[in-house]
Amino acid sequence: MDLYEVSPEAVEDLLNIQEFVSADSPAAANRVVEEFFSAFEHLVAWPRSGHSRSDLTDKPVLF
């Protein structure tokens, strides 16, 4: 059971990324998308993982 939802806008972004990378390597394109979903699953298990980047933003986000 998935514990996250990917917005329609994010799905569109993922498809665009996959299409762009696929122009050079379809296999790499599939790996990139798989890595995104692995990252989503990691964030479900560890939602506060990451680190702050005060050099990039003063907003309370993690990278």
N, C-alpha and C positions, 0 to 999 in steps of 0.2 A: 504494500500500500504506500503510495507516494504521500509524503507529508509536506509537500510544497505544490504551488501552482505556478505555472509559467504563463504570464500574460500573453494575449494575442500579439501585442507589440513586440515582446521579447521573442516569441516564436518566429515572427517575421524577420527580426534581426538575425536570429540563428540561421534561418534559411538563406538569408542574404550572405552571411559569412560563409556558410557551406558552399554556396554557389560560387563565390569569389575564389575561395581556396581550391575548389574543384577544377577550376580552369587550368590549374597547374598540376593538381594531383587529387583525383577522387578519393584515394585511400587516405591521404592526409586530411581531406575535408571531413571525412567520417570520423577520424581520430579527434579532430578539433571539437566537433559537436559532442562526441563521447566524453571528452575532457570537461566540457561545460557541465554536462549532466553529472559527472563525478563530483565536480565542485559543488553543485547544488545539493547533492546527497551529503557531502561533507558538512555543508553549512546547516543542514537539518540536524545532524548529529552534534555539531559543535558551533552553535549560532554566534558565539562571541569570539570565534577565532579570528585571527588577523592582527594587524597592528595599525596604529594611527599614523598619519603623515601630516604633521602640522606644517610642513614645507609646501604641501599641495592644497590644503584646505583647513579652515578652522571649524568645519562642521564635524559633528560627532559620528564619523563614519570610519570603518575599518577596511584595510586593503589586504 
